[in-house]
């Protein structure tokens, strides 16, 4: 029996969260992804521990949906799990984690983003530069300056934009 999710209500009951979170253990990737997405729409930080535990899912699509859900919750209690996801082997999970961290804008995450400025994937380097620019932590100026010599113009442009934002 499906659980009704009321996205308008500011808080969903803990029992409802547990029922939805049970879907994170379903055999179907589609169901696990849907459960993660549903938890992200709840606007309740009580979903964070369930989503954080799902970061160990073997399927990258599920892990990607989990980090996006953490971003949708827009709660700083999800930052440690999102920082953990920055080490994921799959670039799409790292990019999704960057997007979520950029949405939450918790300055505690800035130092964890610096290693991603040297990531082999262009999208990850761009995302890291963009988020660092939004976070406003001036300690990242020097690492961002190294990206000005990146072989890809998109990365250099992202670094330039971030540095301009940090000068404000």
C-alpha positions, 0 to 999 in steps of 0.5 A: 500500500503506497504511502501518501506524501504531502509535500505541502505539509512542513513535517511528515510523521516519523512513521511515514518516513520509516515506511518510505525509507524501507523502500531503500532496501527494495530489490528493484533499483527503480524502487530504491531510487523512487524511495530516495526521491520521495524522502527528499521531497518530505522537507523533514531532516529526520530522513537524513540518516536513512538517506546517508545509510543508502550512500552504500547502495551498489548502484550509482543511480541510487547513490545519485538520487540519494545525494540529490534528495539530501540536497532537496531537504536543504538541511545542514545535517546532511552535509557530512553524508554529502561530503562522504559522497564526494569520494564516490567512484562515479563522477555523476555521484560526485557532481550530484553531491556538489550540486546538493552542497551548493544548494545547502551552502554550508561553509563547513564543506568548503575545505572538503571540496578542494581536492575535487579541483584536481579531479580527472573529470571536467564536470567535477572540477567545474562543479567544485569551482562553482560551489566554492565561489558560492560558499564565500570561504576566502581560504579557497582562493589559492587552490582556485587560482591553480584552475586558471591554468586548466587545459579546459576553458570551461574549468578556467571560466568557472574558476574565474567566476568563483574568484570574482565572487570571492572578491566581493 
